[in-house]
């Protein structure tokens, strides 16, 4: 993922948390904030509650790849923060991809209705 498409600064995360709306599934929580940009920016959060460093990094990789698969179908102009819940540590890749699609669908981010 290119640096332009990432949320990197703490104050940017805080802005999304404070001013954005949220939706959740069993494994992920999505915060979204409408912006004036022509591209989406995304950040991923995996806390120490999820497990040790190996587990957290695995969950982060699953989240990034699952998001990448859906990114082309999303509306533009949002800052997104995806937070992993403890259930995410037990997901396979296919389950993580389905959960990511579900949380993005609940957030109303798909530009074309997703069947």
C-alpha positions in Angstrom: 0.0 0.0 0.0 1.4 3.4 -1.0 2.1 5.9 1.7 -0.4 8.3 0.2 -3.1 5.8 0.9 -2.3 5.4 4.6 -3.2 7.2 7.7 0.2 7.6 9.5 -0.1 10.3 12.2 -1.8 9.9 15.6 -3.7 13.1 15.2 -5.2 11.8 11.9 -6.4 8.6 13.7 -7.8 10.8 16.5 -9.7 12.9 14.0 -11.4 9.9 12.5 -12.3 8.5 15.9 -13.7 11.8 17.2 -15.6 13.0 14.1 -16.3 9.8 12.2 -19.0 7.1 12.4 -18.5 3.5 13.2 -19.8 0.1 12.3 -18.8 -3.3 13.6 -18.7 -7.0 12.9 -17.6 -9.9 15.0 -13.9 -9.4 14.1 -13.5 -5.8 13.0 -14.7 -2.3 13.8 -14.6 0.3 11.0 -14.4 4.1 11.7 -15.0 6.2 8.6 -14.8 10.0 8.0 -15.7 11.7 4.8 -12.9 13.9 3.4 -12.4 16.1 0.3 -9.7 13.9 -1.1 -10.0 12.0 -4.3 -8.5 8.9 -2.7 -9.2 6.8 0.4 -6.8 6.6 3.2 -6.8 3.7 5.6 -5.2 2.7 8.9 -5.2 -0.6 10.7 -5.1 -1.0 14.5 -4.3 -4.2 16.3 -4.0 -3.8 20.1 -2.0 -6.0 22.5 -5.3 -7.6 23.6 -5.1 -9.6 20.4 -2.0 -11.5 21.3 1.8 -11.5 21.0 3.7 -9.7 18.3 3.5 -12.6 15.9 -0.2 -12.9 16.2 -0.7 -9.1 15.9 1.4 -8.9 12.8 -0.5 -11.9 11.2 -3.8 -10.2 11.9 -2.5 -6.9 10.4 -1.4 -8.7 7.3 -4.8 -10.4 6.9 -6.5 -7.0 7.4 -4.3 -5.3 4.8 -4.8 -8.0 2.2 -8.5 -8.3 2.8 -8.9 -4.6 2.4 -6.8 -4.6 -0.8 -9.2 -7.1 -2.4 -12.1 -4.7 -1.7 -10.4 -1.4 -2.3 -11.2 -1.1 -6.0 -15.0 -1.3 -5.4 -15.1 1.4 -2.7 -16.4 5.0 -2.9 -13.6 7.6 -2.9 -12.9 10.3 -0.4 -12.9 8.6 3.0 -10.4 8.2 5.9 -10.9 4.7 7.2 -9.6 3.1 10.4 -10.1 -0.7 10.8 -9.7 -2.0 14.4 -9.2 -5.7 15.0 -11.2 -7.4 17.8 -9.9 -10.5 19.6 -12.0 -12.8 17.4 -9.8 -11.7 14.4 -6.8 -13.7 15.8 -8.6 -17.0 15.0 -9.7 -16.2 11.5 -8.4 -17.8 8.3 -7.7 -15.6 5.3 -11.1 -16.4 3.7 -13.0 -15.6 6.9 -11.0 -12.4 7.3 -11.8 -11.4 3.7 -15.5 -12.1 4.3 -15.5 -10.1 7.6 -13.8 -7.2 5.9 -16.3 -7.1 3.1 -19.1 -7.3 5.6 -17.9 -4.4 7.7 -17.3 -2.3 4.6 -20.8 -3.2 3.3 -22.3 -2.1 6.7 -20.5 1.1 6.4 -22.1 1.8 3.0 -18.7 2.2 1.3 -19.3 0.1 -1.8 -19.9 2.2 -4.9 -21.9 -0.5 -6.6 -24.3 -2.7 -4.6 -22.3 -5.8 -3.6 -24.1 -9.2 -4.0 
